[in-house]
């Protein structure tokens, strides 16, 4: 049998195993395991490229909360361009690889409702190789008013584990039927937060979320946006370190992040260095007294 034919057969076998898992409605755990096995077969057939080989997983054990955000070069720290009809990547491929390495180093990847609505994101590790036997990080969505329920978002239909936190009081106010958890998606109600009591708006406590995730064995949380979620976690003082990516572009109509260096410092974070990542400037921030996972070479982690 020719090498070309063997390669085709390996790829077809891997893709078939992926399709079979979804066709038979297997449990979340089994589907995820099947996905990992299939990816391994594909990697074996294709061989890793040089860039993938350089993305080996770190052996450093990291806990706590790591914030990652990306901005344009404008003074308002733009996170999106209102002049664009759809969300577009604006950071370098190298920065995007770094994001996927950070996801791989995290037990959970957390975003707010708006990020799911705007990007229809998967939050999975795709651009770098998972470790042997490693599962995808759990996706965590903050959806206080259960606005996403009933929507056809990819994150609810890909067979990977997801936790949705919502406000108990918001559900009561809306008089909505509470969603039912299944093998893949878990809905977790939280009691009324102090912000809800004071501001009469539905919000969730970052501290309570971090504590609940810890009880589930999820001890390194990557907060990936959007800006409102980032500000909430910074203001609550639960962020241990942050990676801020500044792209060399300036949006025509930037959406301001409503945060700046003072926001970071008020949250107890200090910038300890920068690096170039494919033309992007990456800033590294950490809580005072907390060492970076690899202090001798900041850009080597994640």
TAWOBEL-V540999 format. One record per backbone hydrogen bond with DSSP energy under -0.5 kcal/mol. NH is the residue of the N-H (numbers start at 1). CO is the residue of the C=O. E is the energy in kcal/mol with one decimal. If there is no record, write none. Layout:
BEGIN
nh=NH co=CO e=E
nh=NH co=CO e=E
END
This chain:
BEGIN
nh=6 co=2 e=-2.3
nh=7 co=3 e=-2.3
nh=8 co=4 e=-2.2
nh=9 co=5 e=-2.4
nh=10 co=6 e=-2.3
nh=11 co=7 e=-2.3
nh=12 co=8 e=-2.6
nh=13 co=9 e=-2.3
nh=14 co=10 e=-2.0
nh=15 co=11 e=-2.6
nh=16 co=12 e=-2.3
nh=17 co=13 e=-1.9
nh=18 co=14 e=-1.6
nh=19 co=15 e=-2.3
nh=20 co=16 e=-2.6
nh=21 co=17 e=-1.5
nh=22 co=18 e=-1.2
nh=23 co=19 e=-2.4
nh=24 co=20 e=-2.0
nh=25 co=22 e=-1.2
nh=26 co=21 e=-1.7
nh=31 co=27 e=-2.9
nh=32 co=28 e=-2.5
nh=33 co=29 e=-2.2
nh=34 co=30 e=-2.6
nh=35 co=31 e=-2.4
nh=36 co=32 e=-2.1
nh=37 co=33 e=-2.3
nh=38 co=34 e=-2.7
nh=39 co=35 e=-2.5
nh=40 co=36 e=-2.0
nh=41 co=37 e=-1.9
nh=42 co=38 e=-2.3
nh=43 co=39 e=-2.6
nh=44 co=40 e=-2.3
nh=45 co=41 e=-1.9
nh=46 co=42 e=-2.2
nh=47 co=43 e=-2.4
nh=53 co=49 e=-2.0
nh=54 co=50 e=-1.2
nh=55 co=52 e=-1.7
nh=56 co=53 e=-0.6
nh=62 co=60 e=-0.6
nh=64 co=219 e=-2.7
nh=66 co=221 e=-2.9
nh=67 co=65 e=-0.5
nh=67 co=241 e=-2.6
nh=68 co=223 e=-2.7
nh=69 co=243 e=-1.9
nh=71 co=245 e=-3.1
nh=72 co=78 e=-1.9
nh=73 co=249 e=-3.3
nh=77 co=74 e=-1.7
nh=79 co=255 e=-2.4
nh=82 co=80 e=-0.6
nh=82 co=253 e=-3.0
nh=84 co=81 e=-1.7
nh=96 co=92 e=-2.2
nh=97 co=93 e=-2.4
nh=98 co=94 e=-1.9
nh=99 co=95 e=-2.0
nh=100 co=96 e=-1.8
nh=101 co=97 e=-2.0
nh=102 co=98 e=-2.4
nh=103 co=99 e=-2.3
nh=104 co=100 e=-2.0
nh=105 co=101 e=-1.6
nh=106 co=103 e=-1.4
nh=107 co=220 e=-2.0
nh=108 co=220 e=-1.5
nh=109 co=138 e=-2.5
nh=110 co=222 e=-3.5
nh=111 co=140 e=-2.4
nh=112 co=225 e=-1.2
nh=113 co=142 e=-1.6
nh=115 co=112 e=-0.7
nh=116 co=112 e=-1.1
nh=117 co=113 e=-2.3
nh=118 co=114 e=-2.9
nh=119 co=115 e=-2.5
nh=120 co=116 e=-1.9
nh=126 co=124 e=-0.6
nh=134 co=131 e=-2.3
nh=138 co=107 e=-2.2
nh=139 co=161 e=-2.2
nh=140 co=109 e=-2.9
nh=141 co=163 e=-2.9
nh=142 co=111 e=-2.0
nh=143 co=141 e=-0.8
nh=143 co=165 e=-2.7
nh=146 co=143 e=-2.0
nh=149 co=146 e=-0.6
nh=151 co=148 e=-2.4
nh=153 co=151 e=-1.5
nh=156 co=153 e=-1.6
nh=157 co=154 e=-1.9
nh=162 co=184 e=-3.0
nh=163 co=139 e=-3.0
nh=164 co=186 e=-3.2
nh=165 co=141 e=-2.6
nh=165 co=163 e=-0.5
nh=166 co=188 e=-2.2
nh=167 co=144 e=-2.0
nh=168 co=190 e=-2.7
nh=171 co=167 e=-2.0
nh=172 co=168 e=-1.7
nh=173 co=169 e=-2.5
nh=174 co=170 e=-2.4
nh=175 co=171 e=-0.9
nh=176 co=171 e=-1.5
nh=182 co=185 e=-2.5
nh=186 co=162 e=-2.7
nh=186 co=184 e=-0.5
nh=188 co=164 e=-3.3
nh=189 co=187 e=-0.5
nh=190 co=166 e=-2.3
nh=193 co=203 e=-0.5
nh=197 co=193 e=-1.9
nh=198 co=194 e=-2.5
nh=199 co=195 e=-3.2
nh=200 co=196 e=-1.4
nh=201 co=195 e=-0.6
nh=203 co=201 e=-0.5
nh=206 co=204 e=-0.6
nh=209 co=205 e=-2.1
nh=210 co=206 e=-2.7
nh=211 co=207 e=-2.4
nh=212 co=208 e=-2.3
nh=213 co=209 e=-2.7
nh=214 co=210 e=-1.9
nh=215 co=211 e=-1.4
nh=216 co=212 e=-0.8
nh=216 co=213 e=-0.8
nh=217 co=214 e=-1.7
nh=218 co=213 e=-2.5
nh=219 co=217 e=-0.9
nh=221 co=64 e=-2.8
nh=222 co=108 e=-2.9
nh=222 co=220 e=-0.5
nh=223 co=66 e=-2.5
nh=223 co=221 e=-0.6
nh=224 co=110 e=-2.9
nh=224 co=222 e=-0.7
nh=230 co=226 e=-2.5
nh=231 co=227 e=-2.7
nh=232 co=228 e=-2.1
nh=233 co=229 e=-2.2
nh=234 co=230 e=-2.3
nh=235 co=231 e=-3.1
nh=236 co=232 e=-1.5
nh=237 co=233 e=-0.5
nh=237 co=234 e=-1.1
nh=238 co=233 e=-1.5
nh=239 co=233 e=-0.7
nh=240 co=65 e=-2.2
nh=241 co=65 e=-1.5
nh=242 co=285 e=-2.6
nh=243 co=67 e=-3.0
nh=244 co=242 e=-0.5
nh=244 co=283 e=-2.0
nh=245 co=69 e=-2.8
nh=245 co=243 e=-0.5
nh=246 co=244 e=-0.5
nh=246 co=281 e=-2.8
nh=247 co=71 e=-2.7
nh=247 co=245 e=-0.6
nh=249 co=247 e=-1.4
nh=254 co=251 e=-0.5
nh=255 co=80 e=-2.5
nh=256 co=254 e=-0.8
nh=257 co=76 e=-1.4
nh=257 co=77 e=-0.9
nh=258 co=76 e=-0.6
nh=264 co=260 e=-1.7
nh=265 co=261 e=-2.5
nh=266 co=262 e=-2.8
nh=267 co=263 e=-1.3
nh=268 co=265 e=-1.8
nh=269 co=264 e=-2.1
nh=270 co=286 e=-2.4
nh=272 co=284 e=-2.9
nh=273 co=284 e=-0.9
nh=275 co=282 e=-1.7
nh=277 co=280 e=-2.7
nh=280 co=277 e=-1.5
nh=281 co=246 e=-2.5
nh=282 co=275 e=-3.0
nh=282 co=280 e=-0.6
nh=283 co=244 e=-3.1
nh=283 co=281 e=-0.5
nh=284 co=273 e=-2.6
nh=285 co=242 e=-2.7
nh=285 co=283 e=-0.5
nh=286 co=270 e=-2.3
nh=287 co=240 e=-2.5
nh=288 co=268 e=-1.4
nh=290 co=287 e=-2.6
nh=291 co=289 e=-0.6
nh=295 co=292 e=-0.8
nh=297 co=294 e=-1.3
nh=300 co=297 e=-1.9
nh=301 co=298 e=-1.4
END
